[in-house]
Amino acid sequence: MSKAHRGKGIRELFAHGRGECPVCKRYNIKVIYEQEIDGEKLKVCKTCKAAIKHGKKSLVKAN
């Protein structure tokens, strides 16, 4: 059977959920994971979300 509904939730997002991660500054990757950084909720990439969870990256917004 085909997988017709895979990724349906991000098709509605702007640019299909792709953009620049505010933590690692990589561009054109999926930024769909919400993370609270400096008191505000930002969307980050999958690798940064995992790194923040495991304490490998700090929660201070990169400049």
MMTF fields as JSON, N, C-alpha, C and O atoms, coordinates in Angstrom:
{
  "mmtfVersion": "1.0.0",
  "mmtfProducer": "UNKNOWN",
  "numBonds": 251,
  "numAtoms": 252,
  "numGroups": 63,
  "numChains": 1,
  "numModels": 1,
  "chainsPerModel": [1],
  "groupsPerChain": [63],
  "chainIdList": ["A"],
  "bondAtomList": [4, 2, 8, 6, 12, 10, 16, 14, 20, 18, 24, 22, 28, 26, 32, 30, 36, 34, 40, 38, 44, 42, 48, 46, 52, 50, 56, 54, 60, 58, 64, 62, 68, 66, 72, 70, 76, 74, 80, 78, 84, 82, 88, 86, 92, 90, 96, 94, 100, 98, 104, 102, 108, 106, 112, 110, 116, 114, 120, 118, 124, 122, 128, 126, 132, 130, 136, 134, 140, 138, 144, 142, 148, 146, 152, 150, 156, 154, 160, 158, 164, 162, 168, 166, 172, 170, 176, 174, 180, 178, 184, 182, 188, 186, 192, 190, 196, 194, 200, 198, 204, 202, 208, 206, 212, 210, 216, 214, 220, 218, 224, 222, 228, 226, 232, 230, 236, 234, 240, 238, 244, 242, 248, 246],
  "bondOrderList": [1, 1, 1, 1, 1, 1, 1, 1, 1, 1, 1, 1, 1, 1, 1, 1, 1, 1, 1, 1, 1, 1, 1, 1, 1, 1, 1, 1, 1, 1, 1, 1, 1, 1, 1, 1, 1, 1, 1, 1, 1, 1, 1, 1, 1, 1, 1, 1, 1, 1, 1, 1, 1, 1, 1, 1, 1, 1, 1, 1, 1, 1],
  "groupList": [{"groupName": "MET", "atomNameList": ["N", "CA", "C", "O"], "elementList": ["N", "C", "C", "O"], "formalChargeList": [0, 0, 0, 0], "bondAtomList": [1, 0, 2, 1, 3, 2], "bondOrderList": [1, 1, 2], "singleLetterCode": "M", "chemCompType": "L-PEPTIDE LINKING"}, {"groupName": "SER", "atomNameList": ["N", "CA", "C", "O"], "elementList": ["N", "C", "C", "O"], "formalChargeList": [0, 0, 0, 0], "bondAtomList": [1, 0, 2, 1, 3, 2], "bondOrderList": [1, 1, 2], "singleLetterCode": "S", "chemCompType": "L-PEPTIDE LINKING"}, {"groupName": "LYS", "atomNameList": ["N", "CA", "C", "O"], "elementList": ["N", "C", "C", "O"], "formalChargeList": [0, 0, 0, 0], "bondAtomList": [1, 0, 2, 1, 3, 2], "bondOrderList": [1, 1, 2], "singleLetterCode": "K", "chemCompType": "L-PEPTIDE LINKING"}, {"groupName": "ALA", "atomNameList": ["N", "CA", "C", "O"], "elementList": ["N", "C", "C", "O"], "formalChargeList": [0, 0, 0, 0], "bondAtomList": [1, 0, 2, 1, 3, 2], "bondOrderList": [1, 1, 2], "singleLetterCode": "A", "chemCompType": "L-PEPTIDE LINKING"}, {"groupName": "HIS", "atomNameList": ["N", "CA", "C", "O"], "elementList": ["N", "C", "C", "O"], "formalChargeList": [0, 0, 0, 0], "bondAtomList": [1, 0, 2, 1, 3, 2], "bondOrderList": [1, 1, 2], "singleLetterCode": "H", "chemCompType": "L-PEPTIDE LINKING"}, {"groupName": "ARG", "atomNameList": ["N", "CA", "C", "O"], "elementList": ["N", "C", "C", "O"], "formalChargeList": [0, 0, 0, 0], "bondAtomList": [1, 0, 2, 1, 3, 2], "bondOrderList": [1, 1, 2], "singleLetterCode": "R", "chemCompType": "L-PEPTIDE LINKING"}, {"groupName": "GLY", "atomNameList": ["N", "CA", "C", "O"], "elementList": ["N", "C", "C", "O"], "formalChargeList": [0, 0, 0, 0], "bondAtomList": [1, 0, 2, 1, 3, 2], "bondOrderList": [1, 1, 2], "singleLetterCode": "G", "chemCompType": "PEPTIDE LINKING"}, {"groupName": "ILE", "atomNameList": ["N", "CA", "C", "O"], "elementList": ["N", "C", "C", "O"], "formalChargeList": [0, 0, 0, 0], "bondAtomList": [1, 0, 2, 1, 3, 2], "bondOrderList": [1, 1, 2], "singleLetterCode": "I", "chemCompType": "L-PEPTIDE LINKING"}, {"groupName": "GLU", "atomNameList": ["N", "CA", "C", "O"], "elementList": ["N", "C", "C", "O"], "formalChargeList": [0, 0, 0, 0], "bondAtomList": [1, 0, 2, 1, 3, 2], "bondOrderList": [1, 1, 2], "singleLetterCode": "E", "chemCompType": "L-PEPTIDE LINKING"}, {"groupName": "LEU", "atomNameList": ["N", "CA", "C", "O"], "elementList": ["N", "C", "C", "O"], "formalChargeList": [0, 0, 0, 0], "bondAtomList": [1, 0, 2, 1, 3, 2], "bondOrderList": [1, 1, 2], "singleLetterCode": "L", "chemCompType": "L-PEPTIDE LINKING"}, {"groupName": "PHE", "atomNameList": ["N", "CA", "C", "O"], "elementList": ["N", "C", "C", "O"], "formalChargeList": [0, 0, 0, 0], "bondAtomList": [1, 0, 2, 1, 3, 2], "bondOrderList": [1, 1, 2], "singleLetterCode": "F", "chemCompType": "L-PEPTIDE LINKING"}, {"groupName": "CYS", "atomNameList": ["N", "CA", "C", "O"], "elementList": ["N", "C", "C", "O"], "formalChargeList": [0, 0, 0, 0], "bondAtomList": [1, 0, 2, 1, 3, 2], "bondOrderList": [1, 1, 2], "singleLetterCode": "C", "chemCompType": "L-PEPTIDE LINKING"}, {"groupName": "PRO", "atomNameList": ["N", "CA", "C", "O"], "elementList": ["N", "C", "C", "O"], "formalChargeList": [0, 0, 0, 0], "bondAtomList": [1, 0, 2, 1, 3, 2], "bondOrderList": [1, 1, 2], "singleLetterCode": "P", "chemCompType": "L-PEPTIDE LINKING"}, {"groupName": "VAL", "atomNameList": ["N", "CA", "C", "O"], "elementList": ["N", "C", "C", "O"], "formalChargeList": [0, 0, 0, 0], "bondAtomList": [1, 0, 2, 1, 3, 2], "bondOrderList": [1, 1, 2], "singleLetterCode": "V", "chemCompType": "L-PEPTIDE LINKING"}, {"groupName": "TYR", "atomNameList": ["N", "CA", "C", "O"], "elementList": ["N", "C", "C", "O"], "formalChargeList": [0, 0, 0, 0], "bondAtomList": [1, 0, 2, 1, 3, 2], "bondOrderList": [1, 1, 2], "singleLetterCode": "Y", "chemCompType": "L-PEPTIDE LINKING"}, {"groupName": "ASN", "atomNameList": ["N", "CA", "C", "O"], "elementList": ["N", "C", "C", "O"], "formalChargeList": [0, 0, 0, 0], "bondAtomList": [1, 0, 2, 1, 3, 2], "bondOrderList": [1, 1, 2], "singleLetterCode": "N", "chemCompType": "L-PEPTIDE LINKING"}, {"groupName": "GLN", "atomNameList": ["N", "CA", "C", "O"], "elementList": ["N", "C", "C", "O"], "formalChargeList": [0, 0, 0, 0], "bondAtomList": [1, 0, 2, 1, 3, 2], "bondOrderList": [1, 1, 2], "singleLetterCode": "Q", "chemCompType": "L-PEPTIDE LINKING"}, {"groupName": "ASP", "atomNameList": ["N", "CA", "C", "O"], "elementList": ["N", "C", "C", "O"], "formalChargeList": [0, 0, 0, 0], "bondAtomList": [1, 0, 2, 1, 3, 2], "bondOrderList": [1, 1, 2], "singleLetterCode": "D", "chemCompType": "L-PEPTIDE LINKING"}, {"groupName": "THR", "atomNameList": ["N", "CA", "C", "O"], "elementList": ["N", "C", "C", "O"], "formalChargeList": [0, 0, 0, 0], "bondAtomList": [1, 0, 2, 1, 3, 2], "bondOrderList": [1, 1, 2], "singleLetterCode": "T", "chemCompType": "L-PEPTIDE LINKING"}],
  "groupTypeList": [0, 1, 2, 3, 4, 5, 6, 2, 6, 7, 5, 8, 9, 10, 3, 4, 6, 5, 6, 8, 11, 12, 13, 11, 2, 5, 14, 15, 7, 2, 13, 7, 14, 8, 16, 8, 7, 17, 6, 8, 2, 9, 2, 13, 11, 2, 18, 11, 2, 3, 3, 7, 2, 4, 6, 2, 2, 1, 9, 13, 2, 3, 15],
  "groupIdList": [1, 2, 3, 4, 5, 6, 7, 8, 9, 10, 11, 12, 13, 14, 15, 16, 17, 18, 19, 20, 21, 22, 23, 24, 25, 26, 27, 28, 29, 30, 31, 32, 33, 34, 35, 36, 37, 38, 39, 40, 41, 42, 43, 44, 45, 46, 47, 48, 49, 50, 51, 52, 53, 54, 55, 56, 57, 58, 59, 60, 61, 62, 63],
  "secStructList": [7, 7, 7, 6, 6, 6, 6, 2, 2, 2, 2, 1, 1, 4, 4, 4, 4, 3, 3, 7, 7, 6, 6, 6, 7, 7, 7, 1, 3, 3, 7, 7, 3, 3, 3, 3, 3, 6, 6, 3, 3, 3, 3, 3, 7, 2, 2, 2, 2, 2, 2, 2, 2, 6, 6, 1, 1, 7, 1, 1, 7, 7, 7],
  "xCoordList": [0.829, 0.0, 0.874, 1.993, 0.332, 1.087, 0.964, 0.064, 1.859, 1.873, 1.461, 2.278, 0.215, -0.274, -0.31, -0.219, -0.44, -0.608, 0.673, 0.638, 1.781, 3.04, 3.496, 3.625, 3.736, 4.172, 3.044, 3.294, 1.808, 0.661, 0.631, 0.234, 1.042, 0.985, 1.911, 1.603, 3.049, 3.98, 3.76, 4.379, 2.908, 2.618, 1.895, 2.004, 1.148, 0.383, 1.247, 0.851, 2.409, 3.28, 3.992, 4.131, 4.44, 5.2, 6.479, 7.233, 6.727, 7.915, 8.033, 9.135, 6.9, 6.832, 7.66, 8.25, 7.702, 8.395, 9.888, 10.591, 10.389, 11.832, 12.225, 11.462, 13.423, 13.917, 15.279, 16.005, 15.622, 16.915, 16.721, 15.851, 17.52, 17.457, 18.121, 19.24, 17.441, 18.025, 19.191, 19.92, 19.378, 20.444, 21.721, 22.784, 21.616, 22.822, 23.032, 24.064, 22.068, 22.147, 22.216, 22.603, 21.852, 21.772, 20.513, 19.493, 20.581, 19.49, 18.881, 19.568, 17.591, 16.825, 16.719, 16.775, 16.568, 16.291, 14.953, 14.473, 14.355, 13.059, 13.203, 13.948, 12.489, 12.467, 11.037, 10.268, 10.696, 9.319, 9.183, 8.081, 10.274, 10.239, 10.272, 11.214, 9.245, 9.186, 10.081, 10.084, 10.838, 11.729, 11.688, 11.69, 11.65, 11.639, 13.071, 13.832, 13.432, 14.781, 14.652, 13.985, 15.283, 15.241, 13.809, 13.515, 12.926, 11.556, 10.614, 9.439, 11.07, 10.189, 10.254, 11.298, 9.137, 9.081, 9.559, 9.012, 10.578, 11.125, 11.055, 10.99, 11.069, 11.104, 12.548, 13.217, 13.021, 14.402, 14.414, 13.383, 15.6, 15.742, 15.819, 15.929, 15.762, 15.723, 17.013, 16.963, 18.162, 19.43, 19.634, 20.169, 19.216, 19.355, 18.401, 18.749, 17.212, 16.274, 16.848, 16.744, 17.451, 18.048, 19.264, 19.468, 20.086, 21.276, 20.901, 21.571, 19.84, 19.386, 18.844, 19.084, 18.116, 17.545, 18.629, 18.473, 19.725, 20.793, 21.872, 22.862, 21.689, 22.61, 23.861, 24.816, 23.901, 25.083, 25.118, 26.188, 23.942, 23.879, 23.16, 22.28, 23.55, 22.929, 21.619, 21.382, 20.777, 19.485, 19.564, 18.534, 20.761, 20.931, 20.926, 21.607, 20.14, 20.021, 21.353, 21.998, 21.777, 23.045, 22.882, 21.827, 23.918, 23.882, 24.746, 24.84],
  "yCoordList": [-1.185, 0.0, 1.249, 1.253, 2.3, 3.544, 4.289, 4.021, 5.205, 6.009, 7.439, 8.357, 7.623, 8.896, 10.007, 11.179, 9.683, 10.716, 11.024, 11.781, 10.468, 10.705, 12.145, 12.578, 12.873, 14.262, 15.236, 16.388, 14.809, 15.671, 16.889, 17.972, 16.73, 17.823, 18.974, 20.113, 18.713, 19.808, 20.416, 21.428, 19.831, 20.424, 21.745, 22.608, 21.91, 23.134, 24.263, 25.425, 23.958, 24.974, 25.773, 25.322, 26.962, 27.804, 27.086, 26.624, 26.988, 26.333, 24.887, 24.347, 24.269, 22.874, 22.658, 21.594, 23.67, 23.542, 23.749, 23.478, 24.218, 24.405, 25.854, 26.77, 26.052, 27.397, 27.325, 26.342, 28.381, 28.444, 28.163, 28.752, 27.275, 26.95, 28.084, 28.481, 28.614, 29.721, 29.305, 30.165, 28.013, 27.551, 27.27, 27.796, 26.441, 26.042, 26.835, 26.69, 27.665, 28.547, 27.796, 28.382, 26.519, 25.807, 26.248, 26.52, 26.318, 26.825, 25.717, 24.774, 25.84, 24.941, 23.53, 22.538, 23.457, 22.185, 22.313, 23.424, 21.195, 21.225, 21.776, 21.234, 22.845, 23.44, 23.33, 24.289, 22.155, 21.891, 21.512, 21.197, 21.535, 21.123, 22.354, 23.144, 22.525, 23.681, 23.477, 22.41, 24.51, 24.471, 25.85, 26.865, 25.892, 27.17, 27.615, 26.94, 28.763, 29.313, 30.762, 31.563, 31.097, 32.445, 32.923, 34.101, 32.04, 32.415, 32.521, 32.831, 32.281, 32.323, 30.997, 30.345, 30.609, 29.341, 29.551, 30.374, 28.804, 28.863, 27.488, 26.477, 27.45, 26.179, 25.89, 26.719, 24.696, 24.302, 23.011, 22.359, 22.646, 21.416, 20.203, 20.344, 19.045, 17.797, 17.566, 17.128, 17.85, 17.6, 18.555, 18.158, 19.799, 20.759, 20.426, 20.607, 19.948, 19.558, 18.419, 18.429, 17.439, 16.315, 16.754, 16.279, 17.665, 18.135, 18.94, 18.833, 19.747, 20.519, 19.576, 19.774, 18.558, 17.599, 16.857, 16.605, 16.504, 15.743, 16.62, 16.105, 17.963, 18.876, 19.177, 19.708, 18.861, 19.121, 20.54, 21.052, 21.189, 22.59, 23.351, 22.819, 24.611, 25.425, 25.992, 26.017, 26.445, 27.018, 28.5, 29.142, 29.058, 30.476, 30.618, 29.879, 31.59, 31.8, 32.216, 33.132, 31.554, 31.886, 33.202, 33.459, 34.033, 35.318, 35.28, 36.272],
  "zCoordList": [0.0, 0.0, 0.0, 0.513, -0.588, -0.617, 0.709, 1.505, 0.927, 2.146, 1.785, 1.85, 1.413, 0.879, 1.922, 1.557, 3.203, 4.215, 4.977, 5.947, 4.572, 5.271, 5.038, 3.893, 6.098, 5.982, 5.747, 5.393, 5.934, 5.656, 6.571, 6.141, 7.818, 8.776, 8.47, 8.818, 7.823, 7.539, 6.16, 5.832, 5.359, 4.049, 4.183, 3.312, 5.281, 5.502, 6.049, 5.966, 6.601, 7.176, 6.095, 4.958, 6.466, 5.54, 5.122, 5.978, 3.854, 3.283, 3.748, 3.853, 4.022, 4.486, 5.749, 5.934, 6.62, 7.893, 7.821, 8.794, 6.704, 6.557, 6.778, 6.472, 7.312, 7.568, 8.234, 8.082, 8.979, 9.663, 11.143, 11.784, 11.678, 13.1, 13.878, 13.552, 14.909, 15.673, 16.573, 17.066, 16.791, 17.677, 16.888, 17.216, 15.851, 15.114, 13.826, 13.171, 13.46, 12.289, 10.959, 9.948, 10.94, 9.66, 8.937, 9.569, 7.63, 6.832, 5.978, 5.587, 5.694, 4.833, 5.421, 4.694, 6.737, 7.392, 8.109, 8.334, 8.464, 9.127, 10.546, 11.362, 10.822, 12.158, 12.676, 12.621, 13.176, 13.568, 15.033, 15.483, 15.785, 17.183, 18.078, 18.01, 18.925, 19.81, 21.02, 21.634, 21.353, 22.507, 23.155, 22.458, 24.478, 25.182, 25.429, 26.122, 24.851, 24.966, 25.418, 24.763, 26.525, 27.11, 27.343, 27.136, 27.764, 28.084, 26.907, 27.105, 25.699, 24.536, 23.789, 23.75, 23.202, 22.486, 21.057, 20.322, 20.674, 19.325, 18.697, 19.398, 17.388, 16.683, 16.294, 15.678, 16.666, 16.395, 15.592, 15.428, 15.089, 14.308, 15.237, 16.455, 14.657, 15.422, 16.201, 17.35, 15.602, 16.28, 17.453, 18.488, 17.301, 18.395, 19.53, 20.697, 19.216, 20.254, 21.086, 22.313, 20.424, 21.135, 21.939, 23.056, 21.382, 22.08, 23.317, 24.344, 23.238, 24.394, 25.457, 26.648, 25.034, 25.975, 26.748, 27.943, 26.08, 26.717, 27.339, 27.857, 27.295, 27.945, 27.159, 27.725, 25.88, 25.067, 24.523, 24.194, 24.422, 24.007, 25.098, 25.774, 25.259, 26.287, 25.761, 24.553, 26.672, 26.296, 26.007, 25.798, 25.991, 25.674, 24.167, 23.456, 23.683, 22.252, 21.657, 22.166, 20.58, 19.915, 19.162, 18.583, 19.168, 18.452, 17.247, 16.523]
}
